[in-house]
Amino acid sequence: MVKWEYALLIRRRVPDGGQWVITFAWYAPDGTVQDVTMYGTAVISQLNQAGAAGWEMISASEDVNNLQGTTEVHRYHFKRPLD
């Protein structure tokens, strides 16, 4: 039976001093959180980075709050087999 581990990539778009700032955070299976914005602010760059590390995207979701402050959060869920 295949055993899996899971991770989460979060893309945030938030206002900052009149500009939009996009950040990415990687939530690893061990519970650590890493800022991975340095891999680029394009989603495809982030997805390719995860794929190169053996991760398969299994779902994606979006939360948009246009009421106050206008924030946007995208969640990308990944899995890969445990060795």
C-alpha positions, 0 to 999 in steps of 0.5 A: 500500500502506498503511503503519502505525505502532503504539503501546502503552497499558499499564495497571498496577494495583499495591499501594502502601501498602495501596492499589491504584494504577492508572497508564497509560503510552503507548509511542509509535511513536518509542520515547518513553514518556508517563505518560497517567494524567491522562486518567483511570483508567477504561480507556474514557477512555484508549481514547477518548483514543487513538481521538480521536487516530486510533488503532485498537485491534488487540489487548488482553491481560492478565497477572495475578500473584497469587503475590507482591504481586498485580500486574495489567498490561493491554496495549492495542495500537494502529495507525494509517496513516502520513500 
